[in-house]
Amino acid sequence: MSDFNPTPENQNVVLVDATTLRKVEKLVICCEGCNPVDAELPFKYVLDRVTGNDPEVTDYIMVECAAKCPQCQADINEKTLVRAKPVGRG
């Protein structure tokens, strides 16, 4: 069984600035509040894909409050389930 709790020296804490948050927020289609059937991906995973950070050891601190769902304007934090557009390369 693997260890899902990295030691503090292996933990990567990333401060998400407003520019990055807006970029990631644009990838959200809906959230668990307005579409619980389609929202299956934690927002943290979208942050991981955009920033390129390792999802196993990365936690995020958002400079601003939370991101907003484009459909219902609900707050989205790292654990909120969302449906997201694919992240393009390049």
C-alpha positions as CSV (number, residue, x, y, z in Angstrom):
1,M,0.0,0.0,0.0
2,S,1.5,3.4,-1.0
3,D,1.7,6.4,1.3
4,F,-0.6,9.2,0.2
5,N,0.6,11.6,2.9
6,P,4.0,12.9,1.9
7,T,6.4,14.0,4.6
8,P,6.7,17.8,5.0
9,E,10.0,17.9,3.2
10,N,8.4,16.2,0.2
11,Q,5.2,18.3,0.2
12,N,4.8,21.0,-2.5
13,V,2.7,23.9,-1.4
14,V,1.9,26.3,-4.3
15,L,0.5,29.8,-4.0
16,V,-2.0,30.3,-6.8
17,D,-2.0,33.9,-8.0
18,A,-5.0,35.7,-9.5
19,T,-3.8,35.3,-13.1
20,T,-3.3,31.5,-12.7
21,L,-6.7,31.2,-10.9
22,R,-8.5,33.0,-13.8
23,K,-6.8,30.8,-16.3
24,V,-7.8,27.6,-14.5
25,E,-11.3,29.0,-13.8
26,K,-11.9,29.4,-17.6
27,L,-11.5,25.6,-18.0
28,V,-14.5,24.9,-15.7
29,I,-17.7,24.1,-17.4
30,C,-19.8,23.5,-14.3
31,C,-19.5,22.5,-10.6
32,E,-21.1,19.9,-8.3
33,G,-23.6,22.6,-7.1
34,C,-25.3,23.1,-10.5
35,N,-24.5,19.8,-12.2
36,P,-23.8,17.0,-9.7
37,V,-24.0,14.3,-12.4
38,D,-21.3,15.7,-14.7
39,A,-19.0,17.2,-12.1
40,E,-16.6,14.4,-11.3
41,L,-13.1,15.9,-11.1
42,P,-11.8,17.8,-8.1
43,F,-10.8,21.4,-9.0
44,K,-7.3,20.6,-7.6
45,Y,-6.7,18.2,-10.6
46,V,-7.4,21.0,-13.0
47,L,-4.9,23.1,-11.1
48,D,-2.4,20.3,-11.3
49,R,-2.9,19.9,-15.1
50,V,-2.5,23.7,-15.7
51,T,0.5,24.2,-13.4
52,G,2.2,20.9,-14.2
53,N,2.6,20.1,-10.5
54,D,2.6,16.5,-9.1
55,P,-0.8,15.8,-7.8
56,E,0.5,13.3,-5.2
57,V,2.5,15.9,-3.3
58,T,1.0,19.3,-4.2
59,D,-1.4,21.4,-2.2
60,Y,-2.6,24.8,-3.3
61,I,-3.3,28.0,-1.5
62,M,-5.3,30.5,-3.5
63,V,-4.4,34.2,-3.0
64,E,-7.9,35.3,-3.7
65,C,-11.0,33.7,-2.2
66,A,-12.2,30.9,-4.4
67,A,-12.7,30.5,-8.1
68,K,-16.3,30.9,-9.4
69,C,-18.4,28.4,-11.4
70,P,-19.3,30.0,-14.8
71,Q,-22.8,28.4,-14.6
72,C,-24.0,29.2,-11.1
73,Q,-21.4,31.5,-9.7
74,A,-20.8,29.3,-6.7
75,D,-17.4,29.4,-5.0
76,I,-15.0,26.6,-6.1
77,N,-12.1,25.5,-3.9
78,E,-9.6,22.8,-4.4
79,K,-11.9,20.0,-3.4
80,T,-15.0,21.1,-5.3
81,L,-16.0,18.6,-8.0
82,V,-16.1,20.2,-11.5
83,R,-16.5,19.3,-15.1
84,A,-13.6,20.8,-17.0
85,K,-12.5,21.4,-20.6
86,P,-9.4,19.5,-21.7
87,V,-6.1,21.3,-21.1
88,G,-4.3,21.9,-24.4
89,R,-0.6,21.5,-24.8
90,G,1.6,24.4,-26.1
